[in-house]
Amino acid sequence: MYISSQLVSCLWGHFVIIICRHQPKFIKIIVEEVLAKLSKTLLDVATYPVGLDSRVNDMTSLLNIQSHDVRIIGIFGMGGIGKTTIAKAVYNLIFRKFDGSSFLANVRENSKKPNGLVHLQVQLLFNILMEEDLEIRNIEEGINLIKGRLHNKRVLIVLDDVNQHIQLNALARNRNCFGVGSRIIITTRDEHLLNVLQVDEKYKVKELSHDESIELFCWHAFRKDHPLEDYVELSSCIAGYAGGLPLAIEVLGSFLFDKRSIPVWRSALEKLKRIPRNQIQKKLKISFDGLDDQEKDIFLDIACFFVGMDKDYVTKILDGCDFSSENGISILVRKSLLTINKENELRMHDLLRDMGREIVRNESPKEPGKRSRLWFHEDVYNILMKHVVQNLCIYYFMHVGLL
């Protein structure tokens, strides 16, 4: 259809008149929109983002933000592996491409507070709508309000550290709650939650490579990307001990930052092998605390005795102790506390293994004989010898008539 230039000029005049008449209103709308975008500050990610770029690239590929469908992506892995760091970096990279965005940090802990899930629903809506007078009385009302207000908006939502299905149900029940092109990112230690939600893609975070581990350790220990000349071997050993876990590398590097003595470093490494750093243990223990009693026992037995052994062989042993070991092992795998390799061997991150052993050690720090499990040969030997001596003493006193 042909439209004359005269008609266009005429219509443009009308548009100009309309815009001029409503100029204050249009200016207000534009200003509010710009302020809403500018008020979204970048999230603090990592002081030394070693190995982060490649993982962010993996995630952006899975997100495929050019697609118009609503996509839910799950990031999973053990505690301290860097799930939240990756989610923050991805959020910073793409949030301005959406109508609204919300990063809900630490959902697990915040949902435990009084009316925690309702408060998270309010925060989610406020972050996206920028309305301060939002009021939600209960979870169901929040679910309906999220769907009613967001179903036609293209949003980016990150739910960080989710550990229960009820949290997902309250904050991102299904794709129909959000407008076309929306993206929902979930970080969790429990892969099963992602399966229940039927996410579009799952991204398992891998440990840092040895080279990445050394570089990250050096940034924290020396404030440079390589070790001092006399500390090359020790840096490699300590980075290796951390097993590619960014949290552990950061804690260990920061701990050794102001200690410029090789004997001190050697001593610290030996101590770490016996008694791991509390900051690392506290983070890793969150997953352990979420297990039931039998699952905890299975985890501790594997950590103390069965790492590297054939799964079927271990299952038979544990079944003999009246454990539902097949189900228990499956749950440990699901919660990123255990893996099973192609050779059917049980594998556990060294720091998770050490955490389990530290839990047992703390049952009786000074008296190994009172612990539920013993795995150090010298502890077993000393206790057996102590009992032998005690029994010999008892036999002697009985023999001479003193008992």
N, C-alpha and C positions, 0 to 999 in steps of 0.2 A: 504494500500500500504506500502511495506517494503522499507526503505531507509537505506543503509549500513552506518556503522560508518565511513568508509573511505570517502564516498561521503560527509557526514556531515562535516568532518574535512576539506575536500577540499573546500567546499562552505564557511565554516567559515573563512578560509584564505582569500577568495575573499572579504568577508564582512569586515574583519579587514583592508584590503588594501583600500577598498572604504572609510571606516570611517576615516582612517588615512589621505587619500588624501584630504578629505573635513572636517577635524577636526576643523579648525577655524570657518567654517560656522555652523557646528553642535553646537560647544561651544557657539557661538553667539546666536543661537536660544534658547538653553537651558537657558542661562543667562538672556535673555530678558523675557522668560517665568517665571523664578523664580522671577525676579525683579518686574514683573507685579503683581504677587501674593503677594509679600511682601509689595508692595506699597499701597495695600489696607489696610488701618488702620481700626481698630474697631471703630464703631460709639459710641459716648457717649450716654449711655442709661438712667440710673437713679442712683442717689447717694444712695438711699435706695430702692431697688427693691422689696418692699413688695407686695406679691400676684402675682408677675410677672411670676414665674415659671409655675404655673398651666395654665395661659393664653397662654404662649409660647407653652406649650405641646399641648394645644387645637389646636393652629395654625399649628404646625408641623404635627399633625395628618391629618388635612385638606389638607395640601400641598402634602403629600405623595410623597416625592421626589424620591422614588424608581421607581415610575411609569414613563413610557417613553412618555406619552402624554403631551401636553402643557396645563397647568392648570392656571386659573386666579382666585385668591381668593380676596374677598372684606372684609375689616374690617370697620365696621360702628358703629356710636354711637354719642352721644352728645359731644360738645366741652369740653375738659378737662378731658375726661373719660380715656385717656391713649392709644388711637389708635396708635399714632406715637411711643410711648415708646415700645409697643408690636412689631410693625413692625421693629424697630431698633434692638430689642433683637433677633428676628427671623433672620433678615439679618445677624447679627454677627455670629449666630450659624451655618448658612448653606452656606454663600456666597462662601467659598473656594471649594465647591463641584461642582461649575459651571465653564464653560469656561470663563465667564465674568460676571460682576455684576455692577449694578448702583442703587444708592439710591437718587432719586430726591426729595429733601425736599421742603415743602411749595410750591407746584405747584400752588395753588390758587393765592398767592401773586406774585410769580415770573412770572406767565403768564400775569399779568397786565402790566408789564414793556414793553417799546418799543421793538418790535420783541421778546417778552418774550418766546413764544412757540418755535420759531426758536432756541433761545439760549438754551432752555431746550433740544431740539433735539440734538444740538451739544454736550451738556454736557453728554447726554445719550450715544451717540456713542463714545465720548472720554473716558468715564469711562470704557467702555467695550473693545474698540479696542486699547486704549492707543496711538492714533495717534493725533498729535498736529496740523496738517495742514488741518483739516476738514473744509469745507466751504459749508454752506447751504444758499441759497438765499431766499427761501420761504418755507412755511409749506408743500406744496405738494411735493416739492423736498426732504424735510426732511423725509416725510413718505416713499417715494420710496427708499431713501438711507438706512433707517432703515431696510426695508424689504430686500433690496439687500445685505446688509452686515451682517445681523443677522439671516437670515432664516436658515442657517446651523450651527448655534452656540447654545449651551445649555446655556441659560443666566438666571440670576436672576435679576428682575427689581422691584423696589418699587416706586410707584407713591404716594407721601404723600400729603394729604389734597387736594384732587381733588374736584372741585365743579361745573364743567361744562363738558358737553359731548365733546365739541371741544378739550378739553385737552386730553381726552382719545383717540380721533380720531387721534390726532397729534403724540401721544407717544406710543400707543399700540392699533392700529386700529383693529387688529384681530390676532388670533392665528397663522395664516399662516406667519406672519412676523418673527417668532422665531423658532429656531431649536427644535427637539424633546427633551423632558425632561425639557423644559424651565418652569419657574414659574414667574408669574406676580402678585404682591401684590398691592392692591389699598386701601388707607385709605380715608374715606369720612364721612361727616355728613349726606349725602343724599343717602338713600338706593335706591332710584329710579334710580340713575346713574348706580348702579350695575345691576339692572334688565335690563336696556337698553343694557348694554354690554353683558348680558347673562353670568355672571360669573359662574364658576363651583361650588363655595361654598361661602356662606356669613357667617361672624362671627360677631355677635353683642356683643360688649364689655359690660360686666356687671359691675355695681358699686362694689367697694370693700365691703366686709362684715364688720360688725361692729367691729369685732376683728382685721381685717386687717386695718381698718381705724384708730383705736386707736394706733396700733403699728406704722403705718406710721406717724401719728401725733406726737407720742412720739419721734421718731427718729429726727424729725425736731425741736420739742420744747425742748427736753431734751438731745438729742444725745444719747439716749438709747432706748431699745425696750419696756420700761414700764414707767409709770408716777411716779413722786415723790409722797410720801405718802399723802401729803396734797392736791394733785392735781388730785387724781383719778376720783372723781365725775365730776369736771370741764372738765377734758380731755375727758371724755366720752360724756359730753354734746356738747362740741365743735366739736368733731369728728362726733357726730350724726348730728349736724347742717350741716356739709359738705356733708352729704348724700352719702358717698361712692365715692365722686369725688376726684381723686388724686390731681388734680390741686388745688382745694380749700383747701384740707388738707395740702398740702405743703406750700401754701401762709399763712394760718392761723398759722401753727406751727412755721414757720420762723418768723412771725410777733411777736409771743409771746416768742421766744427763750430767749431773755435777760431780760424778765420782770418777776421777781420773787416776785410777790405780788398778793395774792388772790383777793383783791378788784379790782386791775387793770384788772385781768382776767375776773372777773364778769362784770365789766364795759364794757370791750371789747366785751363780748358775747352779752350783751344787745344792744350795738351799732350795732353789726353785724345784729341783727334781724331787725333793722330799716333801716340802711344804709350799704349794703354789701361792702366788700373791692373792690376797683377800679380794681385791677389786675384781679380778678375773673370775674367781670362784663365785662371788655374789651374783654376777651376771649370768653365769652358766647354770647356777643352781635353780633359777626360776623355772626352767623346764622340768627339772627333777621334782621340785615341790608340787608340780601339777599332776604327778602320777599317783595312783592309788598304792596301798601298801605292798601288794604283790608285785606290781610293776616296778616299784622301788627296789624290792629284793632282787628281782631278775636283773635290773640295771647294775646293782652293786656286785652281784655275783659275776656278771660278765666283765665289769670293769676290773675286778680283782683277779679273776682266774681265766677267763675264756676269750679274751681278745685275740683274734687271729686263728681261732679254732673253727672247725667245720660246724655249720649251723645245725645240721641234723644230729650230729654227735652231742652237741651242747643241749639240744632240745630233749634228747633222751635222758640226760643227766638231770636236768631241771624238772622234767616230768616225774622223775623218781622222787623228787622233793615235794610232790603234790602241787606243782605249779601248772597253770595253764600257759605253758611256755610259748607255744606257737602264737597264741593271741598276744601275749606279753611282748614278744620280740617284734611282732608286727606293729604294735603301738609305739615301741621305742624307735623304730624306723620312721614311722609316720611323724613323730615329733622331733625328728632330726637329731636324735641322741645316739643313733646306731645306723650302720649301713651294712649291706651284704654284697660282697664283690662277686665277680663272675665265677670265681672258684668256690662259691657258696661259703666263704669265710666271713665270720663276724668281724667287722672293722669299727673302730671307735676313735674319734679324734683324741690325740694324746692328752689334751687339756680336759676333755670330758672324763677320760679314764682317771686322770689325776684327781679331778674333782670327786669322783666316786670313792677313790681310795682315801681322800682327805676326810670325807664324811665318816668313813669307818674309823679312821685314826682318831677323830674327835670324840668317838664314843668313850675312849679312855686314852688320852694323850700320853700318859706316863707309864701305863701298865698294859702292854700289848695283849697280855693273857686275858684281859677282860673285854677285848674287842670281839665283834661277831665274826670277823674274817681276818686271816693272816696270809700274806702273800710274800713278804720278805723272808728269805731263807734263814737269815740270822735270827729274826724274831721267833720263827718256828723252832729253830734249834735251841735257842736260849730257854724257851718255855718248856720244851721237852726235857732238857737237861735239869731244869729247876724242879720239875715234877719227879724225875728220876732220883735226884738228890733227896727230895722230901720223902719219897717212898722208902729210900734206903735208910734215912734217919728214923722213920717210923718203925721199919723192920728191926733196926738195931735196938731201939729203946724197948720194943716189945720183947726182943730176944733176951735182953739183960734184965727184963722184969721191971723196967721203969714205967711201962704203960699198962 
